Each structure stands twice: as C-alpha cells, then as structure tokens.
Amino acid sequence: MNLFLWITIGFIIAGFVFLSFTKRKIEHRPNPTNSSIIWWVVGTARWGVAGIALITWAFYTIM
C-alpha cells in the first residue's frame, strides 16, 4: 500500500485519540469554560476537514 495512505490513516487515528483525551479532560473539570469548549469544537472541525482532504488526496493519488 502507498505510504501516503498509511500517513493519512495515522493522522486520523492520532487525531481521534488526541481529541477524545482532550474531551475527557474538559468533561472532568469542575467548571469548564466556554472558551475551552469552543476551541475543542474548532479543533475537531479543523481535524475533520484535514482528514477528509487527506483521504481524498490519498485516493486521488492511488487511483
């Protein structure tokens, strides 16, 4: 398989793990601030857009 596809899969898995640990950390705070929740949503959206772009690019280079 193409190395670029493996890098894309690694990026998606690492991002998912990082975002889930960050969410758990925010949930366990006694009083989470609105700014931390907003930044988590912004980071999740950026990670999702980057993941979709990488998957599209990876399959475009493979095919």
OpenMM code with the backbone's topology and positions (N, CA, C; nanometers):
from openmm import Vec3, app, unit

residues = "MET ASN LEU PHE LEU TRP ILE THR ILE GLY PHE ILE ILE ALA GLY PHE VAL PHE LEU SER PHE THR LYS ARG LYS ILE GLU HIS ARG PRO ASN PRO THR ASN SER SER ILE ILE TRP TRP VAL VAL GLY THR ALA ARG TRP GLY VAL ALA GLY ILE ALA LEU ILE THR TRP ALA PHE TYR THR ILE MET".split()
positions = [
    Vec3(0.0828, -0.1180, 0.0000),
    Vec3(0.0000, 0.0000, 0.0000),
    Vec3(0.0872, 0.1243, 0.0000),
    Vec3(0.0308, 0.2307, -0.0415),
    Vec3(0.1030, 0.3558, -0.0524),
    Vec3(0.1350, 0.4122, 0.0862),
    Vec3(0.2549, 0.4666, 0.1010),
    Vec3(0.2960, 0.5245, 0.2287),
    Vec3(0.2089, 0.6441, 0.2659),
    Vec3(0.1682, 0.7214, 0.1670),
    Vec3(0.0845, 0.8383, 0.1937),
    Vec3(-0.0493, 0.7979, 0.2549),
    Vec3(-0.1037, 0.6852, 0.2108),
    Vec3(-0.2290, 0.6377, 0.2687),
    Vec3(-0.2103, 0.5987, 0.4145),
    Vec3(-0.0981, 0.5353, 0.4480),
    Vec3(-0.0702, 0.4997, 0.5870),
    Vec3(-0.0501, 0.6239, 0.6737),
    Vec3(0.0130, 0.7260, 0.6189),
    Vec3(0.0280, 0.8515, 0.6934),
    Vec3(-0.1084, 0.9148, 0.7188),
    Vec3(-0.1957, 0.9087, 0.6200),
    Vec3(-0.3309, 0.9622, 0.6352),
    Vec3(-0.4080, 0.8868, 0.7429),
    Vec3(-0.3994, 0.7550, 0.7401),
    Vec3(-0.4684, 0.6734, 0.8415),
    Vec3(-0.4115, 0.7027, 0.9803),
    Vec3(-0.2797, 0.7170, 0.9899),
    Vec3(-0.2172, 0.7510, 1.1181),
    Vec3(-0.2601, 0.8871, 1.1690),
    Vec3(-0.2724, 0.9846, 1.0786),
    Vec3(-0.3183, 1.1182, 1.1171),
    Vec3(-0.4600, 1.1126, 1.1727),
    Vec3(-0.5454, 1.0359, 1.1094),
    Vec3(-0.6845, 1.0274, 1.1538),
    Vec3(-0.6935, 0.9574, 1.2892),
    Vec3(-0.6209, 0.8481, 1.3064),
    Vec3(-0.6255, 0.7758, 1.4336),
    Vec3(-0.5645, 0.8590, 1.5459),
    Vec3(-0.4496, 0.9221, 1.5203),
    Vec3(-0.3858, 1.0052, 1.6227),
    Vec3(-0.4739, 1.1243, 1.6603),
    Vec3(-0.5381, 1.1851, 1.5623),
    Vec3(-0.6288, 1.2963, 1.5903),
    Vec3(-0.7493, 1.2534, 1.6714),
    Vec3(-0.8033, 1.1366, 1.6396),
    Vec3(-0.9170, 1.0847, 1.7151),
    Vec3(-0.8785, 1.0589, 1.8603),
    Vec3(-0.7627, 0.9987, 1.8821),
    Vec3(-0.7170, 0.9713, 2.0187),
    Vec3(-0.6931, 1.1011, 2.0939),
    Vec3(-0.6267, 1.1971, 2.0303),
    Vec3(-0.5985, 1.3257, 2.0951),
    Vec3(-0.7275, 1.3992, 2.1303),
    Vec3(-0.8226, 1.4031, 2.0379),
    Vec3(-0.9470, 1.4742, 2.0642),
    Vec3(-1.0316, 1.4052, 2.1710),
    Vec3(-1.0286, 1.2731, 2.1750),
    Vec3(-1.1057, 1.2044, 2.2790),
    Vec3(-1.0446, 1.2270, 2.4173),
    Vec3(-0.9111, 1.2269, 2.4281),
    Vec3(-0.8488, 1.2565, 2.5569),
    Vec3(-0.8724, 1.4014, 2.5988),
    Vec3(-0.8699, 1.4923, 2.5036),
    Vec3(-0.8969, 1.6327, 2.5347),
    Vec3(-1.0409, 1.6508, 2.5811),
    Vec3(-1.1349, 1.5822, 2.5163),
    Vec3(-1.2746, 1.5906, 2.5573),
    Vec3(-1.2932, 1.5353, 2.6978),
    Vec3(-1.2288, 1.4244, 2.7262),
    Vec3(-1.2386, 1.3657, 2.8602),
    Vec3(-1.1814, 1.4611, 2.9649),
    Vec3(-1.0726, 1.5283, 2.9312),
    Vec3(-1.0118, 1.6245, 3.0235),
    Vec3(-1.1052, 1.7430, 3.0482),
    Vec3(-1.1722, 1.7901, 2.9438),
    Vec3(-1.2664, 1.9014, 2.9592),
    Vec3(-1.3866, 1.8584, 3.0431),
    Vec3(-1.4356, 1.7360, 3.0210),
    Vec3(-1.5533, 1.6892, 3.0947),
    Vec3(-1.5257, 1.6704, 3.2433),
    Vec3(-1.4035, 1.6387, 3.2809),
    Vec3(-1.3716, 1.6129, 3.4207),
    Vec3(-1.3330, 1.7386, 3.4984),
    Vec3(-1.3300, 1.8520, 3.4307),
    Vec3(-1.3052, 1.9770, 3.5026),
    Vec3(-1.4287, 2.0129, 3.5831),
    Vec3(-1.4100, 2.0718, 3.7012),
    Vec3(-1.5281, 2.1081, 3.7808),
    Vec3(-1.6125, 2.2180, 3.7161),
    Vec3(-1.5476, 2.3104, 3.6455),
    Vec3(-1.6203, 2.4203, 3.5826),
    Vec3(-1.5522, 2.4530, 3.4496),
    Vec3(-1.5846, 2.3793, 3.3409),
    Vec3(-1.5189, 2.4080, 3.2133),
    Vec3(-1.5641, 2.5426, 3.1585),
    Vec3(-1.4694, 2.6142, 3.1014),
    Vec3(-1.5009, 2.7451, 3.0459),
    Vec3(-1.5554, 2.7296, 2.9047),
    Vec3(-1.6282, 2.8323, 2.8632),
    Vec3(-1.6837, 2.8294, 2.7275),
    Vec3(-1.5737, 2.8346, 2.6228),
    Vec3(-1.4653, 2.9035, 2.6525),
    Vec3(-1.3588, 2.9149, 2.5528),
    Vec3(-1.2910, 2.7808, 2.5285),
    Vec3(-1.2749, 2.6988, 2.6320),
    Vec3(-1.2135, 2.5675, 2.6100),
    Vec3(-1.3038, 2.4774, 2.5267),
    Vec3(-1.4337, 2.4880, 2.5466),
    Vec3(-1.5279, 2.4080, 2.4676),
    Vec3(-1.5300, 2.4565, 2.3228),
    Vec3(-1.5271, 2.5865, 2.3039),
    Vec3(-1.5254, 2.6422, 2.1681),
    Vec3(-1.3983, 2.6008, 2.0949),
    Vec3(-1.2840, 2.6075, 2.1625),
    Vec3(-1.1583, 2.5669, 2.0986),
    Vec3(-1.1576, 2.4184, 2.0677),
    Vec3(-1.2223, 2.3369, 2.1506),
    Vec3(-1.2317, 2.1942, 2.1209),
    Vec3(-1.3154, 2.1702, 1.9957),
    Vec3(-1.4252, 2.2433, 1.9820),
    Vec3(-1.5104, 2.2303, 1.8632),
    Vec3(-1.4353, 2.2776, 1.7387),
    Vec3(-1.3635, 2.3884, 1.7497),
    Vec3(-1.2859, 2.4397, 1.6358),
    Vec3(-1.1775, 2.3393, 1.5962),
    Vec3(-1.1082, 2.2828, 1.6936),
    Vec3(-1.0048, 2.1838, 1.6646),
    Vec3(-1.0615, 2.0588, 1.6009),
    Vec3(-1.1769, 2.0152, 1.6477),
    Vec3(-1.2422, 1.8980, 1.5895),
    Vec3(-1.2834, 1.9246, 1.4452),
    Vec3(-1.3356, 2.0425, 1.4184),
    Vec3(-1.3765, 2.0762, 1.2817),
    Vec3(-1.2551, 2.0819, 1.1893),
    Vec3(-1.1475, 2.1434, 1.2351),
    Vec3(-1.0262, 2.1504, 1.1519),
    Vec3(-0.9673, 2.0126, 1.1270),
    Vec3(-0.9667, 1.9270, 1.2303),
    Vec3(-0.9162, 1.7916, 1.2148),
    Vec3(-1.0023, 1.7145, 1.1132),
    Vec3(-1.1326, 1.7338, 1.1193),
    Vec3(-1.2224, 1.6662, 1.0261),
    Vec3(-1.2013, 1.7110, 0.8825),
    Vec3(-1.1871, 1.8403, 0.8622),
    Vec3(-1.1646, 1.8919, 0.7268),
    Vec3(-1.0307, 1.8438, 0.6732),
    Vec3(-0.9277, 1.8475, 0.7575),
    Vec3(-0.7957, 1.7998, 0.7138),
    Vec3(-0.7985, 1.6502, 0.6838),
    Vec3(-0.8696, 1.5731, 0.7644),
    Vec3(-0.8807, 1.4300, 0.7398),
    Vec3(-0.9520, 1.3988, 0.6099),
    Vec3(-1.0594, 1.4699, 0.5832),
    Vec3(-1.1328, 1.4488, 0.4582),
    Vec3(-1.0464, 1.4872, 0.3388),
    Vec3(-0.9744, 1.5969, 0.3506),
    Vec3(-0.8861, 1.6388, 0.2408),
    Vec3(-0.7748, 1.5370, 0.2188),
    Vec3(-0.7169, 1.4845, 0.3261),
    Vec3(-0.6108, 1.3856, 0.3113),
    Vec3(-0.6620, 1.2553, 0.2507),
    Vec3(-0.7790, 1.2112, 0.2912),
    Vec3(-0.8357, 1.0888, 0.2336),
    Vec3(-0.8638, 1.1081, 0.0846),
    Vec3(-0.9211, 1.2215, 0.0499),
    Vec3(-0.9496, 1.2495, -0.0905),
    Vec3(-0.8212, 1.2536, -0.1719),
    Vec3(-0.7200, 1.3210, -0.1197),
    Vec3(-0.5908, 1.3316, -0.1888),
    Vec3(-0.5226, 1.1953, -0.1998),
    Vec3(-0.5303, 1.1156, -0.0947),
    Vec3(-0.4669, 0.9832, -0.0961),
    Vec3(-0.5319, 0.8932, -0.2013),
    Vec3(-0.6638, 0.8902, -0.2064),
    Vec3(-0.7308, 0.8059, -0.3047),
    Vec3(-0.7130, 0.8608, -0.4461),
    Vec3(-0.6991, 0.9929, -0.4590),
    Vec3(-0.6730, 1.0511, -0.5903),
    Vec3(-0.5355, 1.0096, -0.6422),
    Vec3(-0.4352, 1.0047, -0.5532),
    Vec3(-0.3005, 0.9652, -0.5967),
    Vec3(-0.2910, 0.8157, -0.6205),
    Vec3(-0.3711, 0.7351, -0.5486),
    Vec3(-0.3682, 0.5903, -0.5683),
    Vec3(-0.4359, 0.5519, -0.6991),
    Vec3(-0.5497, 0.6100, -0.7254),
    Vec3(-0.6252, 0.5752, -0.8461),
    Vec3(-0.5665, 0.6482, -0.9615),
] * unit.nanometer
topology = app.Topology()
chain = topology.addChain("A")
for resn in residues:
    res = topology.addResidue(resn, chain)
    for name in ("N", "CA", "C"):
        topology.addAtom(name, app.Element.getBySymbol(name[0]), res)
